[in-house]
Amino acid sequence: MKFVQLAKSLAEGLSPVYLIEGEEAYFRDHALKSIREACAISQPTLNDLRYEGETLKGDRLSSFIADLNTLPFLDEKRLVRVCEFYPTEREAELLRPYLDDPCPSTVLVIVNGGKKAGSADLKRKKGIVHVDCSRESEETLARWLFGLMRRKGLSADGEALSLMVRYCNSDAARMSRETEKLALLLGEGGRVTRKIVEEQIAKDTEYKIYELTQAASRKNGNAFCEILHDLMEKGFDEYSVLAALTGHYRTLYEISSMRGSDAEIAKTLSVKPYAVQKNREAAARLGKERVRELYEALYALSAGARSGGYSQSGALFTAIAKIFCG
């Protein structure tokens, strides 16, 4: 199940074994917190245990599995968490008898940040409830953010939610912090609008790069110079900006040459469907031949800056001239 489905699952009852897995640390932490709260542990010293997966080898693993049948003391449930546990196939098989007949008063939670081979073996085992804490799509994060705001007494329109997701670069932890700030600012019953997001939420650097490339595609020189100045003040150097522009026109060229839906292309290029939609629009405005021409020119300038054929400043400003005056 996805992280956003966990609350509904816990309302129906606890499972004996969970695998919380994915790169989004905020979701992992909150999934574990939700399971712990559902266990209602009043004696954490006795009934909330933590193990590091790398220590569970050989006899230590066998002993650990046997200890899972230990009964809780002064609580109904005993929580056992194992962090970064990637067992070999043989080690996963040692766990199988317990999964077939788990202790009803123990809740075993395996928390893995990565998706390594050991995690794949665990997911295939019957009896393990998998909680996917991977980075979510913009649409899913917007729905999650809506629920988060509602619990804080706020309401929001869809445009504001999507913009906030993009400003925060899909970082759930940052969205949570920004929601706390907006709740204090707007108070109970406050409404989050696009204007509020634009005024109160700082744009992530990646989003600023996105705005820069979109300004370049639209040939909006004023917006481009304003964003470029802001990036340079935040520590970006000329080569980083040139690399971002080169990457943007490479993506435009790839998208202009591809067929399929936005979702299909997004999956192929490992980008978001929204980005594909906007880049398709930009490529259509410029024309495929112009896109190819700009990509090749900027690539040559990037290579020249790397090899010393151009100074970084010279390469960047030559690229800007080609974009706006070429």
C-alpha positions as CSV (number, residue, x, y, z in Angstrom):
1,M,0.0,0.0,0.0
2,K,1.0,3.6,-0.4
3,F,1.9,5.7,2.7
4,V,-1.3,7.7,2.2
5,Q,-3.4,4.5,2.6
6,L,-1.8,3.5,5.9
7,A,-4.1,5.5,8.2
8,K,-7.2,3.8,6.8
9,S,-5.5,0.4,7.1
10,L,-4.6,1.0,10.8
11,A,-8.1,2.1,11.5
12,E,-9.2,-1.4,10.5
13,G,-6.5,-3.1,12.7
14,L,-2.8,-3.7,13.2
15,S,-0.9,-6.3,11.1
16,P,1.8,-8.4,12.7
17,V,4.6,-7.5,10.3
18,Y,5.3,-4.3,8.2
19,L,7.9,-3.4,5.7
20,I,8.2,0.4,5.4
21,E,10.3,1.2,2.4
22,G,11.2,4.2,0.2
23,E,13.4,7.2,-0.2
24,E,11.0,9.7,1.4
25,A,12.2,9.9,5.0
26,Y,9.3,12.0,6.1
27,F,6.8,9.3,5.0
28,R,8.9,6.6,6.6
29,D,9.1,8.4,9.9
30,H,5.4,9.1,10.0
31,A,4.5,5.6,9.0
32,L,6.5,4.2,11.9
33,K,5.0,6.9,14.2
34,S,1.4,5.9,13.1
35,I,2.1,2.2,13.7
36,R,3.6,3.0,17.1
37,E,0.6,5.1,18.1
38,A,-1.7,2.3,17.0
39,C,0.2,-0.1,19.3
40,A,-0.6,2.3,22.3
41,I,2.6,1.4,24.1
42,S,2.8,2.9,27.6
43,Q,6.1,1.2,28.6
44,P,8.5,2.0,25.8
45,T,11.6,0.9,27.7
46,L,10.2,-2.6,27.9
47,N,8.0,-2.8,24.8
48,D,9.6,-0.6,22.1
49,L,12.8,-2.2,20.8
50,R,15.1,-1.1,18.0
51,Y,17.6,-3.2,16.1
52,E,20.1,-2.3,13.3
53,G,19.7,-4.7,10.3
54,E,23.4,-5.0,9.7
55,T,23.9,-6.6,13.1
56,L,21.4,-9.4,12.5
57,K,23.7,-12.0,11.0
58,G,24.1,-15.7,11.7
59,D,23.3,-16.8,15.3
60,R,22.2,-13.2,16.1
61,L,19.5,-13.4,13.5
62,S,18.2,-16.7,14.8
63,S,18.2,-15.3,18.3
64,F,16.4,-12.2,17.2
65,I,13.7,-14.3,15.5
66,A,13.2,-16.3,18.6
67,D,12.9,-13.2,20.7
68,L,10.0,-12.0,18.5
69,N,7.8,-14.4,20.5
70,T,8.5,-12.6,23.8
71,L,5.3,-11.3,25.4
72,P,4.9,-7.6,26.2
73,F,5.0,-6.4,29.8
74,L,2.2,-4.1,31.1
75,D,1.1,-3.4,27.5
76,E,-1.1,-5.3,25.0
77,K,1.5,-4.9,22.2
78,R,5.2,-5.1,21.8
79,L,6.8,-3.1,18.9
80,V,10.1,-4.4,17.4
81,R,11.6,-2.1,14.7
82,V,14.5,-3.1,12.5
83,C,16.3,-0.4,10.5
84,E,18.0,-1.0,7.1
85,F,17.5,-4.8,7.1
86,Y,18.4,-6.3,3.7
87,P,18.6,-10.1,4.3
88,T,20.1,-12.5,1.8
89,E,17.6,-15.1,0.4
90,R,18.8,-17.6,2.9
91,E,18.3,-15.1,5.8
92,A,14.9,-14.2,4.5
93,E,14.0,-17.9,4.6
94,L,15.0,-18.1,8.3
95,L,12.3,-15.5,8.9
96,R,9.6,-17.3,7.0
97,P,8.4,-19.7,9.8
98,Y,7.8,-16.6,12.0
99,L,5.9,-14.9,9.2
100,D,3.7,-18.0,8.8
101,D,2.8,-17.9,12.5
102,P,3.7,-14.5,14.0
103,C,3.3,-13.7,17.7
104,P,-0.1,-11.9,18.0
105,S,1.2,-9.5,20.6
106,T,4.3,-8.4,18.6
107,V,4.3,-5.9,15.8
108,L,7.5,-6.2,13.7
109,V,8.3,-3.2,11.6
110,I,11.2,-3.3,9.1
111,V,12.2,0.3,8.0
112,N,14.4,0.5,4.8
113,G,15.4,3.6,3.0
114,G,16.6,1.9,-0.1
115,K,15.2,-0.7,-2.5
116,K,17.9,-3.3,-2.4
117,A,17.9,-7.0,-3.2
118,G,17.1,-7.9,0.4
119,S,14.0,-5.7,0.4
120,A,12.7,-7.4,-2.8
121,D,13.0,-10.8,-1.0
122,L,11.1,-9.5,1.9
123,K,8.3,-8.1,-0.2
124,R,7.7,-11.5,-1.8
125,K,7.2,-13.1,1.6
126,K,3.6,-13.7,2.6
127,G,2.5,-12.1,5.9
128,I,4.4,-8.8,5.3
129,V,2.4,-5.6,4.7
130,H,4.4,-3.4,2.4
131,V,4.1,0.4,3.0
132,D,5.5,2.2,0.0
133,C,7.2,5.5,1.0
134,S,8.6,6.4,-2.4
135,R,8.4,9.9,-3.8
136,E,4.8,10.4,-4.9
137,S,3.4,12.1,-8.0
138,E,2.5,15.8,-7.9
139,E,-1.2,14.9,-8.0
140,T,-0.9,12.4,-5.1
141,L,1.2,14.9,-3.1
142,A,-1.4,17.6,-3.7
143,R,-4.1,15.4,-2.3
144,W,-2.0,14.5,0.7
145,L,-1.2,18.2,1.3
146,F,-4.9,19.0,1.1
147,G,-5.5,16.5,4.0
148,L,-2.6,17.9,5.9
149,M,-3.9,21.4,5.6
150,R,-7.5,20.3,6.6
151,R,-6.1,18.8,9.8
152,K,-4.5,22.1,10.5
153,G,-7.8,24.0,10.0
154,L,-6.9,25.3,6.6
155,S,-8.5,25.0,3.2
156,A,-6.9,25.4,-0.2
157,D,-7.7,25.4,-3.9
158,G,-6.2,23.0,-6.3
159,E,-3.9,25.5,-8.1
160,A,-2.4,26.6,-4.8
161,L,-1.8,23.0,-3.7
162,S,0.0,22.1,-7.0
163,L,2.1,25.3,-6.9
164,M,3.2,24.6,-3.3
165,V,4.2,21.0,-4.2
166,R,6.4,22.5,-7.0
167,Y,7.8,25.3,-4.9
168,C,8.8,22.7,-2.3
169,N,10.2,20.3,-5.0
170,S,7.9,17.5,-3.8
171,D,9.6,17.4,-0.4
172,A,7.0,16.2,2.1
173,A,9.0,17.3,5.1
174,R,9.2,20.9,3.8
175,M,5.6,20.9,2.8
176,S,4.7,19.9,6.4
177,R,6.8,22.7,7.8
178,E,5.4,25.3,5.4
179,T,1.8,24.1,6.3
180,E,2.6,24.7,10.0
181,K,3.8,28.2,9.1
182,L,0.6,29.0,7.0
183,A,-1.6,27.7,9.9
184,L,0.0,30.2,12.2
185,L,-0.2,33.0,9.7
186,L,-3.8,32.4,8.5
187,G,-5.3,31.0,11.6
188,E,-8.2,28.5,12.0
189,G,-10.4,28.5,8.9
190,G,-7.8,30.3,6.7
191,R,-7.7,29.7,3.0
192,V,-4.5,29.1,1.1
193,T,-4.6,30.7,-2.4
194,R,-2.1,30.9,-5.2
195,K,-1.3,34.5,-4.0
196,I,-0.6,33.2,-0.5
197,V,1.8,30.5,-1.8
198,E,3.6,33.0,-4.0
199,E,4.0,35.5,-1.2
200,Q,4.8,33.1,1.7
201,I,6.5,30.0,0.3
202,A,10.1,30.3,-0.8
203,K,10.8,28.6,-4.2
204,D,13.1,25.6,-4.2
205,T,16.3,26.1,-6.3
206,E,15.2,23.4,-8.6
207,Y,11.9,25.2,-9.2
208,K,13.8,28.4,-9.9
209,I,15.8,26.5,-12.6
210,Y,12.6,25.4,-14.0
211,E,11.3,29.0,-14.1
212,L,14.6,30.1,-15.8
213,T,14.3,27.5,-18.5
214,Q,10.6,28.3,-19.1
215,A,11.5,32.1,-19.4
216,A,14.1,31.2,-21.9
217,S,11.6,29.1,-23.9
218,R,9.2,32.0,-23.9
219,K,12.0,34.5,-24.7
220,N,10.9,36.5,-21.7
221,G,14.1,38.4,-21.2
222,N,13.1,40.4,-18.1
223,A,11.9,37.4,-16.2
224,F,15.0,35.4,-17.3
225,C,17.5,38.1,-16.1
226,E,15.6,38.5,-12.8
227,I,15.7,34.7,-12.1
228,L,19.3,34.5,-13.3
229,H,20.4,37.3,-10.9
230,D,18.6,35.6,-8.0
231,L,20.3,32.2,-8.7
232,M,23.8,33.8,-9.0
233,E,23.2,35.5,-5.6
234,K,22.3,32.1,-4.1
235,G,25.7,30.7,-5.2
236,F,25.0,29.2,-8.6
237,D,28.0,29.7,-11.0
238,E,27.8,30.4,-14.7
239,Y,28.6,26.8,-15.7
240,S,25.7,25.4,-13.5
241,V,23.3,27.7,-15.2
242,L,24.6,26.8,-18.7
243,A,24.4,23.1,-17.8
244,A,20.7,23.6,-16.7
245,L,19.9,25.4,-20.0
246,T,21.6,22.8,-22.1
247,G,19.7,20.0,-20.2
248,H,16.5,21.9,-20.8
249,Y,16.9,22.1,-24.6
250,R,18.1,18.5,-24.7
251,T,14.8,17.5,-23.0
252,L,12.8,19.7,-25.4
253,Y,14.6,18.0,-28.4
254,E,13.9,14.5,-26.9
255,I,10.3,15.3,-26.2
256,S,9.8,16.8,-29.7
257,S,11.1,13.6,-31.2
258,M,9.0,11.2,-29.1
259,R,5.5,9.9,-29.5
260,G,3.1,8.8,-26.7
261,S,1.1,10.4,-23.9
262,D,2.5,12.8,-21.4
263,A,2.5,10.0,-18.8
264,E,4.3,7.5,-21.1
265,I,7.0,10.1,-22.0
266,A,7.3,11.1,-18.3
267,K,8.0,7.5,-17.3
268,T,10.6,7.1,-20.1
269,L,12.5,10.3,-19.2
270,S,11.9,10.0,-15.4
271,V,10.2,13.4,-15.2
272,K,6.8,14.5,-14.1
273,P,3.8,14.5,-16.5
274,Y,3.3,18.2,-15.8
275,A,6.9,18.9,-17.0
276,V,6.3,16.9,-20.2
277,Q,3.2,18.9,-20.9
278,K,4.9,22.3,-20.4
279,N,8.0,21.2,-22.4
280,R,5.8,19.9,-25.2
281,E,4.2,23.3,-25.4
282,A,7.6,25.0,-25.4
283,A,8.9,22.7,-28.1
284,A,5.8,23.4,-30.2
285,R,6.3,27.1,-29.9
286,L,9.9,27.0,-31.0
287,G,9.7,24.3,-33.6
288,K,11.7,21.0,-33.7
289,E,14.5,22.4,-35.9
290,R,15.0,25.5,-33.7
291,V,15.1,23.3,-30.6
292,R,17.7,21.0,-32.2
293,E,19.8,24.0,-33.2
294,L,19.7,25.5,-29.7
295,Y,20.5,22.2,-28.1
296,E,23.5,21.6,-30.3
297,A,24.8,25.1,-29.9
298,L,24.5,25.0,-26.1
299,Y,26.1,21.6,-25.9
300,A,29.1,22.9,-27.9
301,L,29.4,25.9,-25.5
302,S,29.2,23.6,-22.4
303,A,31.9,21.4,-23.9
304,G,34.0,24.4,-24.7
305,A,33.6,25.8,-21.1
306,R,34.7,22.4,-19.7
307,S,37.7,22.1,-21.9
308,G,38.8,25.7,-21.4
309,G,37.9,26.9,-24.9
310,Y,35.6,29.4,-23.4
311,S,35.4,31.1,-20.0
312,Q,32.4,30.1,-18.0
313,S,31.0,33.7,-18.2
314,G,31.7,33.9,-22.0
315,A,30.0,30.5,-22.7
316,L,26.9,31.4,-20.6
317,F,26.4,34.9,-22.2
318,T,27.0,33.5,-25.7
319,A,24.3,30.9,-25.0
320,I,21.9,33.6,-23.7
321,A,22.5,35.6,-26.9
322,K,21.8,32.5,-29.1
323,I,18.5,31.9,-27.1
324,F,17.2,35.4,-27.3
325,C,18.8,36.9,-30.4
326,G,19.6,33.8,-32.6
